Amino acid sequence: MGKQQYIEAGQIANTHGVAGELKIQVWLDSPEFMKRFRRLYIDGKAYSVHAARVHKAFLLVLLEGVEDVNAAMPFKGKTVFIDRDDANLPPGGYFLQDLLGARVEDEQGRAIGTLSQILERPASLIYVVQGEREHWIPAVPEFVLEKNVDEGRIVVRLIEGM
C-alpha cells in the first residue's frame, strides 16, 4: 500500500468574477490549509498559484496563464491535485487517503477486512471495512485503537452490531 505522490485536493466548482479566478470546493482539511500551496496540478500539469483567498467555504485562486473568465471556463469540473511533498506534514502526519486499503484487525489480531472508504459524518469520520461482511466503524478512540499508515494496518475494537 504505497502513498500516492499527488493527492486529490478538490474540484473546480466554477469561475468567480471576470479576472479568471477559479472557485475550488476543497476536499482537504480546509480551504485555509489548501491556501498555502503555491502549486496546484490539473490534468497532470503544474500551475503556479498567483493568488489565493478563502471565500465562504471555497478557495478562490488565480493560476498562471489564466487571465480572464474565458480562460478559466475550461477548468470547470476538473479535479485539483497537490503534491504530497508540498504539504510539509508534521512527523507522523498523513492524508486520509493514505489509510485506504489498510488491513483492519481486531484487538486479538484477527482480520476483519480492508478499509475501503472513509465517510465524513457530522459526529465523526466513519471507516467502511470490507471483509466477510461490511463494517461501519466510527473513527473515534473508543473504536480505533491504532493506525499505522506505514504498515497499512488499523486495529479496532468492535462491539455487538457494528
QUIVENVEN-V473055 format. One record per helix or strand of 2 or more residues. SS is the DSSP state (a for helix, b for strand). FROM is the first residue (numbers start at 1). TO is the last residue. If there is no record, write none. Layout:
ss = <SS:SS>
from = <FROM:FROM>
to = <TO:TO>
//
This chain:
ss = <b:b:a:b:b:b:a:b:a:a:b:b:b:b:b:b>
from = <6:21:31:39:45:58:69:79:84:96:103:111:125:134:144:153>
to = <16:26:35:42:55:63:73:83:87:99:106:120:130:138:148:156>
//
